[in-house]
Amino acid sequence: MAETQPGGRHHHRHNAHHLHRPPPCKGKLITVLSIDGGGVRGIIPGTIINFLETKLQELDGPDARVADYFDVITGTSTGGLLTAMITAPDEKQRPLFSAKDIIDFYLQNCPKIFPQGNGFLASVRNLAAAIMGPKYDGKFLHSKPIIFSSFEARLEPLKDAHVADICISTSAAPTFLPAHYFETKDSNGNTRSYNLIDGGVAANNPTLVAMSQIKKEITICASRMRP
């Protein structure tokens, strides 16, 4: 699962030099974009996002990006990849990729990630790969899903992971790809290890995750405002 807020600097670290937006508080309209998983079918939400961005550019100019119009953007599995692509900033703190880049990314890379053969032998190979592919004993699924977000990274520095690690983890679909192991380190030298698989296995509803994150941030915001 990858969940982020526009405006964060995700170029090297998930929350490095984060340009924090005001937290959502009671009475403020909060806009959320949620992107489901689905492997190569990520090109479908990618096409919709590209259409939306094109229309926004007709209204607000060629530099308009989808990330400019949402407070929270959330995604899991391939939706996590899309989330990272449309929110990761460049050196000018603007989205590194346009929505059109998403379509090009899927068209160019999906055939390499999920090569498709033809004929009976190809079907047998695909079935064998599914049976013999990476398996998991379920040990790590007994714990709560790991949520990576700009908000969580501010609360817990050890969840301030590299975007690359988050993307590999949230899209590590069992039977197709192995689990992804990585470590994070805070300024005091403390470390935390992660061994993660596809976010859709444990948190297949990114909208629900986003709502829980928003509620959590509102609660913290309200408690800090009390005298």
ABEGO torsion letter per residue (X at the ends): XBBBBBGBBAAABAABGBBBBBBBBBGBBBBBBBBBBGEAAAAAAAAAAAAAAAAAAAAAEAABBAAAABABBBBBEAAAAAAAAAABBBAAGBBABBAAAAAAAAAAAAAAABBBBBEAAAAAAAAAAAAABBBBAGAAAABBBBBBBAAAAAABAAABBBAAAAAAAAABBBGABBBBBBBBBBAAGBBBBBBBBBAAAABABAAAAAAAAAAAAAAAAAAAABX
